[in-house]
Amino acid sequence: MMDREAGEQLPEGERKTTATLTRSNVDSATARMDAQGSEALGITDVPAGTTRGAAKILVIDDDKKHCRLLTGYLELSGYEVTAVQDGWLGVGKVSAEPWDLVILDVMLPRMDGFEVLKRIRAHSAVPVLMLTARGDESDRIVGLEIGADEYVPKTFSSRELLARIKALLRRSQMSAMQTDGWRSDGSLVVGDLRLSPQSHEAFLASQHLPLTPIEFGILLCLARVSGTVKKRDDLIEEVRSQGKFQLHNRSIDVHISTLRRKLGDQAEEPRYIKTVRGIGYMLIAPQHSTGS
């Protein structure tokens, strides 16, 4: 796709991509990425940023070389990237972890990109950018109708792809920010968190959180007053009243610790639940993940 072994005939729809990347010196630079950084790719305007806090991107593409080059370019641009070469594996990854963006190839073995997208949309609203070597309008329409957020032919330049990724992440952030608070369906949204009191389900960046009833109750109580400290005794009493739970002064610490682990949070540098010593706990309005 991005490149092939010497002498191998390229399909018609892939020739322009190879030429574009040759002009960018991507293929010849791959082996020396670590030593020479962004200059190895001929890129002089890689956005500043570090891996910490970077947007997480999942690439689902069966071409290993294409994945390797795309991963290297996006990592140099400040993103955290994981690549898989199988549609089933991709669906599993989306189900198991929170992602900020999925880059999905249409032509995949065993399960094509359209079917992968359908399965992703069954449980996740993560932005999906589809790639294809085919330029048929019907393919683009099908992809967009079943839930793709962007559709890019494999004749893209690396810089164009980066611009589209940034635009998708910006739109995703703006959409999330506009829906903070109570929604019409009865769910409560605070940053990347969405809580449904009716079904007792919690989601982080569209990924389901496996919470116990007490953990859900604690998180809901904190979310209702996010940005405000909830006194320890008030939190215990409110959670008890929600479900007649046996919640004690010492056990609340254990549940908070477990909640932090499931949220990927740390007490030393909290992104979600902050301990206010001598008073109680506060749910920090989570920052929407966007990357550079």
TORLOLUM-30084 format. One line per 3 residues: number of its first residue (from 1); for each residue x, y, z of C-alpha. Coordinates in steps of 0.25 Angstrom, whole numbers. Layout:
! residues N
NUM	X Y Z; ... $
! end
This chain:
! residues 292
1	0 0 0; 10 11 4; 21 3 -2 $
4	24 -11 -7; 36 -20 -9; 44 -16 -21 $
7	38 -22 -34; 25 -25 -29; 13 -19 -37 $
10	5 -9 -30; -10 -8 -32; -15 4 -39 $
13	-21 11 -27; -8 10 -19; 2 16 -28 $
16	0 30 -25; 1 28 -10; 15 21 -12 $
19	20 33 -20; 15 43 -10; 22 36 1 $
22	35 34 -7; 35 49 -9; 34 50 6 $
25	46 41 8; 38 33 18; 42 19 14 $
28	57 21 14; 55 28 27; 48 17 35 $
31	61 10 40; 67 23 46; 54 29 52 $
34	59 27 66; 73 33 63; 69 45 55 $
37	54 48 59; 45 56 50; 57 60 41 $
40	58 46 37; 44 47 30; 47 60 24 $
43	37 67 33; 40 80 39; 27 84 45 $
46	24 73 54; 15 79 65; 21 80 79 $
49	16 70 89; 20 59 98; 14 45 99 $
52	8 48 112; -6 53 110; -5 50 95 $
55	-18 45 87; -18 30 86; -20 26 72 $
58	-23 11 67; -19 7 53; -26 -5 47 $
61	-19 -9 34; -14 -22 29; -2 -16 22 $
64	9 -17 32; 19 -7 25; 7 3 23 $
67	4 2 38; 19 3 42; 21 16 34 $
70	8 22 38; 10 19 53; 24 25 52 $
73	19 38 45; 8 40 55; 17 37 67 $
76	26 47 63; 14 57 62; 11 54 77 $
79	1 43 77; 1 30 84; -2 20 73 $
82	-5 5 73; -6 -3 60; -13 -17 58 $
85	-14 -24 44; -27 -31 46; -42 -26 47 $
88	-46 -36 59; -34 -31 67; -38 -17 64 $
91	-52 -19 69; -46 -25 81; -37 -14 84 $
94	-48 -3 83; -56 -11 92; -45 -13 103 $
97	-39 1 103; -42 16 101; -38 22 88 $
100	-38 36 83; -38 32 68; -38 20 59 $
103	-32 19 46; -38 8 38; -35 1 25 $
106	-46 -4 16; -39 -15 10; -37 -25 22 $
109	-36 -40 22; -47 -49 29; -55 -36 32 $
112	-55 -24 23; -55 -10 28; -70 -8 27 $
115	-73 -19 36; -62 -15 46; -69 -1 46 $
118	-82 -7 49; -77 -15 61; -70 -3 66 $
121	-82 6 65; -90 -4 73; -84 0 85 $
124	-74 12 83; -75 26 77; -60 27 75 $
127	-57 36 63; -54 27 51; -46 31 39 $
130	-46 21 28; -36 18 17; -38 12 4 $
133	-30 9 -9; -43 9 -16; -49 22 -21 $
136	-63 18 -23; -74 28 -18; -83 16 -14 $
139	-72 12 -4; -71 25 2; -86 27 3 $
142	-87 13 10; -76 16 20; -81 30 24 $
145	-95 24 25; -91 13 35; -84 23 44 $
148	-70 27 38; -66 41 42; -57 43 30 $
151	-53 36 18; -39 38 11; -34 31 -1 $
154	-20 24 0; -15 35 -10; -14 44 2 $
157	-1 51 6; 4 50 20; 2 64 23 $
160	-13 64 18; -15 52 27; -10 59 39 $
163	-19 71 36; -31 62 35; -27 55 48 $
166	-26 68 55; -39 73 50; -46 60 55 $
169	-41 61 69; -45 76 69; -59 73 65 $
172	-59 61 75; -55 71 86; -65 82 83 $
175	-76 72 82; -73 66 96; -71 80 102 $
178	-85 84 97; -92 72 103; -86 73 118 $
181	-97 72 128; -110 65 128; -115 60 114 $
184	-129 58 109; -127 43 111; -125 44 126 $
187	-110 42 125; -100 51 132; -88 55 124 $
190	-75 61 131; -63 62 121; -60 48 116 $
193	-69 42 126; -84 38 123; -93 32 134 $
196	-106 26 132; -114 25 146; -125 18 139 $
199	-116 6 134; -105 8 145; -95 8 133 $
202	-83 17 133; -74 20 120; -61 27 119 $
205	-58 32 105; -69 23 100; -63 11 106 $
208	-71 3 117; -66 4 131; -69 -9 139 $
211	-73 -3 152; -80 -9 164; -93 -3 169 $
214	-85 4 180; -74 9 171; -85 15 161 $
217	-92 21 173; -80 28 178; -76 33 164 $
220	-90 38 161; -90 46 174; -77 52 171 $
223	-81 55 156; -94 62 161; -85 73 167 $
226	-73 72 159; -63 83 162; -68 84 176 $
229	-63 77 188; -72 66 193; -71 64 208 $
232	-67 50 212; -79 48 222; -88 54 212 $
235	-83 45 201; -85 32 210; -99 36 214 $
238	-103 39 200; -98 26 194; -104 18 205 $
241	-118 25 202; -117 22 188; -116 7 189 $
244	-116 3 204; -102 0 203; -93 -4 215 $
247	-83 7 213; -73 11 225; -63 22 227 $
250	-51 13 224; -57 5 213; -60 18 205 $
253	-45 19 203; -44 5 197; -55 8 187 $
256	-49 21 183; -36 14 181; -42 4 172 $
259	-50 14 164; -37 22 161; -31 9 156 $
262	-42 6 147; -42 21 142; -27 20 139 $
265	-25 30 150; -14 33 161; -16 39 174 $
268	-2 46 173; -6 53 160; -21 52 159 $
271	-28 54 146; -42 50 151; -44 48 166 $
274	-36 57 175; -35 55 190; -36 68 198 $
277	-30 65 211; -38 66 224; -51 69 215 $
280	-54 59 205; -53 56 190; -56 64 177 $
283	-58 60 163; -49 68 154; -56 72 141 $
286	-48 63 132; -40 69 121; -45 64 107 $
289	-34 57 100; -29 63 87; -15 62 85 $
292	-7 72 77 $
! end
